[in-house]
Amino acid sequence: MYDFLIVGCGFAGAVLAERLAAEGKKILIVDKRNHIAGNAYDYYNEDGILIHKYGPHIFHTNSEDVFRYLSRFTEWRPYEHRVLGSVDGLLVPIPINLTTINELYGKNLTSDEVTSFLASKAEKRNPILTSEDVVLNAVGKELYEKFFKGYTKKQWDLDPSELDASVTARVPTRTNKDDRYFTDNFQAMPKNGYTEMFKKMLSHKNISIMLQTDYKDIIDVIPFRTMIYTGPIDSYFNFCYGKLPYRSIDFKFETFNQEIYQETGTINYPTSNLYTRITEFKYLTGQKNSKTTIVYEYPTADGDPYYPIPRKQNQDVYNQYKKLSEEHPNVYFTGRLATYKYYNMDQVVAQSLALYRKIKNQEIYVN
């Protein structure tokens, strides 16, 4: 008899498996895929280059608790990600900063002057309800169309005016020369990769792992007391309120017989090409190799569910599923797919640590 059946071997499930196993609980963790680590899974390709199977995963957090927790399972390589955007024939920093404005407009503005410049361009919106509102309110129509409109349409297959404000609110506008993509206090990559970190996380003797396994095939065969579910919540309830929409990504990898392909980790293509961005893995990993591998990202409606689409009508459907989930006290729903919310990796870890504390405090283990 297992104390917990955990569905999903990504961050949400693995953190809870590790924490509960350390408390003496017997854990069975299952995943449909043939590997652990969820979308963070990385591996060495045939040229010996460490790549991320499901696109670039760059770790950053402001939570010392989360960073300290994961540090039990990995050493870190300090890494601050930088992104350039291909705009008007130039490669300029993203998020928009002082350098971006000066290079695009051929100016030499100071921080104070660029604040006034952006204010002169801004089109004030009140209330701010959509992603379009967020950007127009901050930088105006011209920069909105250069950086955001086309990229957002490719990524979501929706106009920014149709998307919740949270999508573009994630990307700040800066009036200094800080060209880091993230500004979190802790920015680093697992020294030996994510998969190695997950292996250590799941190495406790109380944890059993079953891969290439649909939990529905075993729930009536293998006894357990409580389920933790990190998959799509609509699937759990057999889509009784309809299918929740997601965006997926078609990843195309290419290896070149040269040390470096591009001048920074990621280059975005807001207005050109069918792909949204190209990422070169060696920047992320610090690996030395005479060859280099890049990945193109082509957003698509079909494929694995990656990005919940933040629109009010979708949230309304999710809320119906959430209400239904409350009628299942023997199942905990957690993670990006089970809560239909776009979380960064550190947020998923924090959510699972919080759920672990809740379970521990409740000390409710159904017999």
WOZIGI-V376876 format. One record per backbone hydrogen bond with DSSP energy under -1.0 kcal/mol. NH is the residue of the N-H (numbers start at 1). CO is the residue of the C=O. E is the energy in kcal/mol with one decimal. If there is no record, write none. Layout:
((NH | CO | E) (NH | CO | E))
This chain:
((2 | 223 | -2.2) (3 | 26 | -1.4) (4 | 26 | -1.9) (5 | 226 | -2.5) (6 | 28 | -3.1) (7 | 228 | -3.1) (8 | 30 | -3.2) (14 | 10 | -3.0) (15 | 11 | -2.3) (16 | 12 | -1.1) (17 | 13 | -2.4) (18 | 14 | -2.6) (19 | 15 | -2.4) (20 | 16 | -2.6) (21 | 17 | -2.3) (22 | 18 | -2.0) (24 | 21 | -1.9) (25 | 20 | -2.1) (27 | 206 | -2.9) (28 | 4 | -2.4) (29 | 208 | -2.8) (30 | 6 | -2.6) (31 | 210 | -1.9) (37 | 9 | -1.7) (40 | 37 | -1.9) (41 | 38 | -1.4) (43 | 51 | -2.1) (45 | 49 | -2.5) (48 | 45 | -2.5) (51 | 43 | -2.9) (53 | 41 | -1.6) (55 | 52 | -1.5) (61 | 186 | -2.5) (67 | 63 | -2.2) (68 | 64 | -2.9) (69 | 65 | -2.3) (70 | 66 | -2.4) (71 | 67 | -1.6) (72 | 69 | -1.6) (73 | 70 | -2.1) (77 | 189 | -2.8) (79 | 187 | -1.4) (84 | 266 | -2.1) (85 | 92 | -3.4) (86 | 268 | -2.8) (87 | 85 | -1.1) (87 | 90 | -2.3) (90 | 87 | -2.3) (92 | 85 | -2.3) (94 | 83 | -2.3) (98 | 176 | -2.7) (101 | 97 | -2.1) (102 | 98 | -2.4) (103 | 99 | -2.7) (104 | 100 | -2.4) (105 | 101 | -2.4) (107 | 102 | -1.6) (114 | 110 | -2.6) (115 | 111 | -1.7) (116 | 112 | -1.6) (117 | 113 | -2.4) (118 | 114 | -2.8) (119 | 115 | -2.0) (120 | 116 | -1.9) (121 | 117 | -1.2) (122 | 118 | -2.0) (123 | 136 | -3.1) (131 | 160 | -1.1) (131 | 163 | -2.0) (132 | 160 | -1.2) (134 | 130 | -1.8) (135 | 131 | -1.8) (136 | 132 | -2.6) (137 | 133 | -2.3) (138 | 134 | -1.0) (139 | 135 | -3.3) (144 | 140 | -1.6) (145 | 141 | -2.5) (146 | 142 | -1.8) (147 | 143 | -2.5) (148 | 144 | -1.8) (149 | 144 | -2.7) (152 | 148 | -2.8) (153 | 149 | -2.1) (154 | 150 | -2.3) (155 | 151 | -2.8) (156 | 152 | -2.8) (157 | 153 | -1.9) (162 | 159 | -2.8) (163 | 160 | -1.2) (164 | 310 | -2.6) (165 | 129 | -1.3) (167 | 164 | -1.6) (169 | 165 | -1.6) (171 | 168 | -1.5) (174 | 96 | -3.1) (181 | 81 | -3.2) (186 | 61 | -2.4) (188 | 59 | -1.3) (189 | 77 | -2.5) (191 | 75 | -3.0) (193 | 190 | -1.6) (197 | 193 | -1.2) (198 | 194 | -2.5) (199 | 195 | -2.4) (200 | 196 | -1.8) (201 | 197 | -2.1) (202 | 198 | -2.2) (203 | 200 | -1.3) (207 | 204 | -2.0) (208 | 27 | -2.7) (210 | 29 | -2.4) (212 | 33 | -3.1) (213 | 31 | -2.6) (217 | 214 | -2.2) (218 | 215 | -1.3) (219 | 215 | -1.6) (221 | 218 | -1.8) (222 | 218 | -3.1) (225 | 2 | -1.7) (226 | 3 | -1.5) (227 | 330 | -2.4) (228 | 5 | -2.7) (229 | 332 | -3.5) (230 | 7 | -1.8) (233 | 337 | -1.5) (236 | 232 | -1.7) (237 | 233 | -1.4) (238 | 235 | -2.0) (239 | 234 | -3.6) (240 | 237 | -1.5) (242 | 239 | -1.8) (247 | 307 | -2.1) (248 | 300 | -3.4) (250 | 298 | -3.0) (252 | 296 | -2.1) (254 | 294 | -2.2) (256 | 292 | -3.0) (258 | 256 | -1.8) (266 | 82 | -1.4) (267 | 278 | -2.4) (268 | 84 | -3.1) (269 | 276 | -3.0) (276 | 297 | -2.6) (278 | 267 | -2.1) (279 | 295 | -1.9) (280 | 265 | -2.6) (281 | 293 | -1.7) (283 | 280 | -1.1) (285 | 281 | -2.3) (286 | 282 | -2.1) (292 | 256 | -2.0) (294 | 254 | -2.9) (295 | 279 | -1.9) (296 | 252 | -2.8) (297 | 277 | -1.6) (298 | 250 | -2.1) (300 | 248 | -2.6) (306 | 247 | -1.6) (307 | 247 | -2.3) (309 | 245 | -1.4) (311 | 309 | -1.6) (315 | 311 | -2.2) (316 | 312 | -2.3) (317 | 313 | -1.5) (318 | 314 | -2.6) (319 | 315 | -2.6) (320 | 316 | -1.2) (321 | 317 | -1.7) (322 | 318 | -3.0) (323 | 319 | -2.2) (324 | 320 | -2.0) (325 | 321 | -2.5) (326 | 322 | -1.2) (327 | 324 | -1.7) (328 | 325 | -1.8) (331 | 328 | -2.0) (332 | 227 | -2.6) (334 | 229 | -2.1) (339 | 335 | -1.5) (341 | 336 | -1.8) (348 | 344 | -1.8) (349 | 345 | -2.3) (350 | 346 | -2.4) (351 | 347 | -2.3) (352 | 348 | -2.4) (353 | 349 | -2.5) (354 | 350 | -2.2) (355 | 351 | -2.2) (356 | 352 | -2.5) (357 | 353 | -2.0) (358 | 354 | -2.0) (359 | 355 | -2.8) (360 | 356 | -2.8) (361 | 357 | -2.6) (362 | 358 | -2.3) (363 | 359 | -2.4))
